[in-house]
Amino acid sequence: MNSTNIGFHIKRIREQKGYSQEFMSKQLNISQATYARMESQEIKISIDRLQKIADILEVDILSFLK
C-alpha cells in the first residue's frame, strides 16, 4: 500500500465536502494541529483513525488510496 499520498487524498476529499480541518479535528476529538500533521503525513494515521475519517467524510476507506 502506498501510504505517501493518504494525507493528500484525505485533504482533497475533505475540501470537496467543504469541511475544515477544525471540523475534522473536533469530530476526531484531537487538536487541529494534530489533524493538520496527519494530512501532511508528519505523523502516521492508524487504521482505526483512518476508518473514523472515512466515516466522517462518508467515503470508503479505499478512497484514500486512489
N, CA, C and O atoms as CSV, one atom per row, in Angstrom:
chain,resi,resn,atom,element,x,y,z
A,1,MET,N,N,0.857,-1.190,0.000
A,1,MET,CA,C,0.000,0.000,0.000
A,1,MET,C,C,0.891,1.237,0.000
A,1,MET,O,O,1.813,1.346,0.809
A,2,ASN,N,N,0.620,2.144,-0.886
A,2,ASN,CA,C,1.385,3.383,-0.974
A,2,ASN,C,C,0.759,4.416,-0.046
A,2,ASN,O,O,-0.250,5.041,-0.376
A,3,SER,N,N,1.376,4.583,1.121
A,3,SER,CA,C,0.807,5.481,2.126
A,3,SER,C,C,1.246,6.931,1.945
A,3,SER,O,O,0.802,7.806,2.688
A,4,THR,N,N,2.110,7.193,0.969
A,4,THR,CA,C,2.641,8.539,0.830
A,4,THR,C,C,1.592,9.556,0.406
A,4,THR,O,O,1.776,10.755,0.616
A,5,ASN,N,N,0.500,9.097,-0.186
A,5,ASN,CA,C,-0.497,10.036,-0.673
A,5,ASN,C,C,-1.775,10.049,0.154
A,5,ASN,O,O,-2.709,10.773,-0.189
A,6,ILE,N,N,-1.846,9.282,1.221
A,6,ILE,CA,C,-3.080,9.197,2.004
A,6,ILE,C,C,-3.500,10.574,2.515
A,6,ILE,O,O,-4.662,10.955,2.381
A,7,GLY,N,N,-2.574,11.312,3.094
A,7,GLY,CA,C,-2.900,12.644,3.607
A,7,GLY,C,C,-3.413,13.567,2.518
A,7,GLY,O,O,-4.349,14.334,2.740
A,8,PHE,N,N,-2.806,13.498,1.342
A,8,PHE,CA,C,-3.234,14.306,0.203
A,8,PHE,C,C,-4.671,13.967,-0.174
A,8,PHE,O,O,-5.478,14.864,-0.419
A,9,HIS,N,N,-4.994,12.671,-0.222
A,9,HIS,CA,C,-6.343,12.244,-0.604
A,9,HIS,C,C,-7.367,12.617,0.465
A,9,HIS,O,O,-8.489,13.009,0.141
A,10,ILE,N,N,-6.990,12.499,1.720
A,10,ILE,CA,C,-7.893,12.922,2.796
A,10,ILE,C,C,-8.206,14.406,2.641
A,10,ILE,O,O,-9.364,14.815,2.713
A,11,LYS,N,N,-7.164,15.210,2.426
A,11,LYS,CA,C,-7.354,16.649,2.272
A,11,LYS,C,C,-8.245,16.963,1.077
A,11,LYS,O,O,-9.150,17.793,1.172
A,12,ARG,N,N,-7.989,16.300,-0.045
A,12,ARG,CA,C,-8.764,16.528,-1.267
A,12,ARG,C,C,-10.250,16.230,-1.029
A,12,ARG,O,O,-11.114,17.025,-1.399
A,13,ILE,N,N,-10.534,15.095,-0.418
A,13,ILE,CA,C,-11.923,14.718,-0.164
A,13,ILE,C,C,-12.551,15.653,0.863
A,13,ILE,O,O,-13.703,16.061,0.715
A,14,ARG,N,N,-11.793,15.991,1.902
A,14,ARG,CA,C,-12.307,16.914,2.938
A,14,ARG,C,C,-12.699,18.245,2.308
A,14,ARG,O,O,-13.769,18.782,2.594
A,15,GLU,N,N,-11.836,18.772,1.456
A,15,GLU,CA,C,-12.115,20.054,0.817
A,15,GLU,C,C,-13.306,19.952,-0.138
A,15,GLU,O,O,-14.094,20.892,-0.240
A,16,GLN,N,N,-13.445,18.826,-0.835
A,16,GLN,CA,C,-14.600,18.630,-1.719
A,16,GLN,C,C,-15.902,18.652,-0.923
A,16,GLN,O,O,-16.929,19.124,-1.410
A,17,LYS,N,N,-15.850,18.141,0.298
A,17,LYS,CA,C,-17.033,18.103,1.163
A,17,LYS,C,C,-17.280,19.451,1.840
A,17,LYS,O,O,-18.342,19.670,2.422
A,18,GLY,N,N,-16.299,20.352,1.764
A,18,GLY,CA,C,-16.441,21.663,2.380
A,18,GLY,C,C,-16.176,21.672,3.871
A,18,GLY,O,O,-16.614,22.581,4.576
A,19,TYR,N,N,-15.459,20.664,4.360
A,19,TYR,CA,C,-15.146,20.574,5.785
A,19,TYR,C,C,-13.795,21.218,6.076
A,19,TYR,O,O,-12.857,21.105,5.286
A,20,SER,N,N,-13.708,21.889,7.211
A,20,SER,CA,C,-12.444,22.498,7.638
A,20,SER,C,C,-11.638,21.487,8.460
A,20,SER,O,O,-12.168,20.485,8.941
A,21,GLN,N,N,-10.359,21.779,8.602
A,21,GLN,CA,C,-9.532,20.961,9.493
A,21,GLN,C,C,-10.070,21.043,10.918
A,21,GLN,O,O,-10.040,20.061,11.659
A,22,GLU,N,N,-10.556,22.205,11.290
A,22,GLU,CA,C,-11.132,22.402,12.622
A,22,GLU,C,C,-12.325,21.462,12.845
A,22,GLU,O,O,-12.436,20.828,13.895
A,23,PHE,N,N,-13.208,21.381,11.855
A,23,PHE,CA,C,-14.366,20.491,11.953
A,23,PHE,C,C,-13.899,19.045,12.112
A,23,PHE,O,O,-14.382,18.322,12.984
A,24,MET,N,N,-12.971,18.636,11.275
A,24,MET,CA,C,-12.491,17.251,11.322
A,24,MET,C,C,-11.839,16.945,12.664
A,24,MET,O,O,-12.067,15.885,13.245
A,25,SER,N,N,-11.030,17.873,13.151
A,25,SER,CA,C,-10.345,17.630,14.423
A,25,SER,C,C,-11.339,17.500,15.572
A,25,SER,O,O,-11.145,16.685,16.475
A,26,LYS,N,N,-12.402,18.300,15.540
A,26,LYS,CA,C,-13.423,18.194,16.589
A,26,LYS,C,C,-14.143,16.858,16.516
A,26,LYS,O,O,-14.424,16.244,17.546
A,27,GLN,N,N,-14.443,16.404,15.305
A,27,GLN,CA,C,-15.109,15.116,15.131
A,27,GLN,C,C,-14.237,13.966,15.643
A,27,GLN,O,O,-14.747,12.971,16.158
A,28,LEU,N,N,-12.927,14.114,15.496
A,28,LEU,CA,C,-11.982,13.078,15.907
A,28,LEU,C,C,-11.496,13.257,17.346
A,28,LEU,O,O,-10.760,12.419,17.868
A,29,ASN,N,N,-11.912,14.347,17.978
A,29,ASN,CA,C,-11.505,14.657,19.352
A,29,ASN,C,C,-9.984,14.782,19.486
A,29,ASN,O,O,-9.376,14.253,20.416
A,30,ILE,N,N,-9.392,15.496,18.529
A,30,ILE,CA,C,-7.959,15.789,18.549
A,30,ILE,C,C,-7.783,17.273,18.250
A,30,ILE,O,O,-8.734,17.949,17.860
A,31,SER,N,N,-6.579,17.772,18.433
A,31,SER,CA,C,-6.338,19.182,18.133
A,31,SER,C,C,-6.268,19.392,16.622
A,31,SER,O,O,-5.988,18.466,15.860
A,32,GLN,N,N,-6.528,20.625,16.211
A,32,GLN,CA,C,-6.442,20.961,14.787
A,32,GLN,C,C,-5.011,20.770,14.300
A,32,GLN,O,O,-4.788,20.341,13.168
A,33,ALA,N,N,-4.047,21.086,15.149
A,33,ALA,CA,C,-2.637,20.936,14.773
A,33,ALA,C,C,-2.294,19.467,14.515
A,33,ALA,O,O,-1.575,19.149,13.568
A,34,THR,N,N,-2.805,18.584,15.355
A,34,THR,CA,C,-2.567,17.146,15.158
A,34,THR,C,C,-3.209,16.684,13.864
A,34,THR,O,O,-2.613,15.916,13.109
A,35,TYR,N,N,-4.426,17.152,13.604
A,35,TYR,CA,C,-5.090,16.770,12.358
A,35,TYR,C,C,-4.280,17.261,11.156
A,35,TYR,O,O,-4.097,16.521,10.190
A,36,ALA,N,N,-3.802,18.484,11.211
A,36,ALA,CA,C,-3.004,19.045,10.108
A,36,ALA,C,C,-1.752,18.203,9.879
A,36,ALA,O,O,-1.347,17.981,8.737
A,37,ARG,N,N,-1.147,17.739,10.958
A,37,ARG,CA,C,0.058,16.900,10.837
A,37,ARG,C,C,-0.276,15.554,10.193
A,37,ARG,O,O,0.564,14.978,9.501
A,38,MET,N,N,-1.475,15.055,10.408
A,38,MET,CA,C,-1.884,13.809,9.759
A,38,MET,C,C,-2.043,14.026,8.257
A,38,MET,O,O,-1.586,13.209,7.459
A,39,GLU,N,N,-2.685,15.118,7.874
A,39,GLU,CA,C,-2.867,15.414,6.446
A,39,GLU,C,C,-1.530,15.648,5.746
A,39,GLU,O,O,-1.374,15.309,4.572
A,40,SER,N,N,-0.581,16.217,6.452
A,40,SER,CA,C,0.716,16.499,5.827
A,40,SER,C,C,1.689,15.333,5.977
A,40,SER,O,O,2.865,15.444,5.629
A,41,GLN,N,N,1.189,14.220,6.498
A,41,GLN,CA,C,1.976,12.993,6.648
A,41,GLN,C,C,3.138,13.132,7.632
A,41,GLN,O,O,4.097,12.363,7.572
A,42,GLU,N,N,3.057,14.107,8.534
A,42,GLU,CA,C,4.105,14.248,9.547
A,42,GLU,C,C,3.970,13.183,10.623
A,42,GLU,O,O,4.952,12.803,11.261
A,43,ILE,N,N,2.746,12.706,10.818
A,43,ILE,CA,C,2.516,11.608,11.754
A,43,ILE,C,C,1.688,10.546,11.046
A,43,ILE,O,O,0.891,10.847,10.157
A,44,LYS,N,N,1.888,9.304,11.454
A,44,LYS,CA,C,1.167,8.193,10.837
A,44,LYS,C,C,-0.263,8.160,11.356
A,44,LYS,O,O,-0.549,8.564,12.483
A,45,ILE,N,N,-1.145,7.670,10.507
A,45,ILE,CA,C,-2.559,7.549,10.848
A,45,ILE,C,C,-2.863,6.074,11.059
A,45,ILE,O,O,-2.625,5.254,10.173
A,46,SER,N,N,-3.382,5.739,12.220
A,46,SER,CA,C,-3.739,4.347,12.493
A,46,SER,C,C,-4.913,3.939,11.614
A,46,SER,O,O,-5.660,4.786,11.123
A,47,ILE,N,N,-5.064,2.641,11.423
A,47,ILE,CA,C,-6.177,2.129,10.639
A,47,ILE,C,C,-7.507,2.526,11.277
A,47,ILE,O,O,-8.446,2.898,10.573
A,48,ASP,N,N,-7.591,2.450,12.599
A,48,ASP,CA,C,-8.824,2.838,13.291
A,48,ASP,C,C,-9.176,4.296,13.036
A,48,ASP,O,O,-10.330,4.629,12.764
A,49,ARG,N,N,-8.173,5.158,13.126
A,49,ARG,CA,C,-8.420,6.584,12.898
A,49,ARG,C,C,-8.754,6.838,11.435
A,49,ARG,O,O,-9.603,7.673,11.125
A,50,LEU,N,N,-8.089,6.120,10.540
A,50,LEU,CA,C,-8.373,6.265,9.114
A,50,LEU,C,C,-9.820,5.877,8.827
A,50,LEU,O,O,-10.483,6.515,8.009
A,51,GLN,N,N,-10.308,4.844,9.491
A,51,GLN,CA,C,-11.702,4.437,9.312
A,51,GLN,C,C,-12.647,5.502,9.843
A,51,GLN,O,O,-13.691,5.753,9.240
A,52,LYS,N,N,-12.301,6.135,10.965
A,52,LYS,CA,C,-13.135,7.204,11.515
A,52,LYS,C,C,-13.186,8.391,10.556
A,52,LYS,O,O,-14.240,8.998,10.369
A,53,ILE,N,N,-12.050,8.718,9.955
A,53,ILE,CA,C,-12.009,9.809,8.979
A,53,ILE,C,C,-12.896,9.461,7.782
A,53,ILE,O,O,-13.653,10.301,7.297
A,54,ALA,N,N,-12.796,8.230,7.317
A,54,ALA,CA,C,-13.634,7.786,6.193
A,54,ALA,C,C,-15.108,7.894,6.554
A,54,ALA,O,O,-15.920,8.318,5.732
A,55,ASP,N,N,-15.458,7.515,7.775
A,55,ASP,CA,C,-16.853,7.597,8.215
A,55,ASP,C,C,-17.344,9.045,8.234
A,55,ASP,O,O,-18.452,9.334,7.782
A,56,ILE,N,N,-16.523,9.947,8.754
A,56,ILE,CA,C,-16.896,11.365,8.809
A,56,ILE,C,C,-17.089,11.919,7.399
A,56,ILE,O,O,-18.028,12.669,7.136
A,57,LEU,N,N,-16.184,11.536,6.499
A,57,LEU,CA,C,-16.241,12.032,5.128
A,57,LEU,C,C,-17.239,11.248,4.268
A,57,LEU,O,O,-17.470,11.586,3.107
A,58,GLU,N,N,-17.823,10.204,4.849
A,58,GLU,CA,C,-18.804,9.365,4.164
A,58,GLU,C,C,-18.255,8.780,2.864
A,58,GLU,O,O,-18.893,8.831,1.813
A,59,VAL,N,N,-17.044,8.221,2.975
A,59,VAL,CA,C,-16.414,7.545,1.843
A,59,VAL,C,C,-15.877,6.203,2.312
A,59,VAL,O,O,-15.734,5.962,3.511
A,60,ASP,N,N,-15.582,5.337,1.357
A,60,ASP,CA,C,-14.931,4.081,1.663
A,60,ASP,C,C,-13.460,4.363,1.973
A,60,ASP,O,O,-12.845,5.242,1.370
A,61,ILE,N,N,-12.918,3.617,2.906
A,61,ILE,CA,C,-11.517,3.828,3.298
A,61,ILE,C,C,-10.572,3.701,2.093
A,61,ILE,O,O,-9.508,4.320,2.071
A,62,LEU,N,N,-10.957,2.911,1.108
A,62,LEU,CA,C,-10.119,2.742,-0.085
A,62,LEU,C,C,-10.022,4.010,-0.931
A,62,LEU,O,O,-9.143,4.121,-1.784
A,63,SER,N,N,-10.920,4.961,-0.697
A,63,SER,CA,C,-10.868,6.243,-1.428
A,63,SER,C,C,-9.579,6.999,-1.147
A,63,SER,O,O,-9.158,7.833,-1.948
A,64,PHE,N,N,-8.953,6.710,-0.013
A,64,PHE,CA,C,-7.714,7.404,0.352
A,64,PHE,C,C,-6.497,6.820,-0.368
A,64,PHE,O,O,-5.395,7.362,-0.276
A,65,LEU,N,N,-6.697,5.737,-1.068
A,65,LEU,CA,C,-5.573,5.075,-1.737
A,65,LEU,C,C,-5.568,5.308,-3.243
A,65,LEU,O,O,-4.675,4.839,-3.948
A,66,LYS,N,N,-6.555,6.024,-3.723
A,66,LYS,CA,C,-6.668,6.245,-5.177
A,66,LYS,C,C,-5.896,7.459,-5.614
A,66,LYS,O,O,-5.883,7.788,-6.800
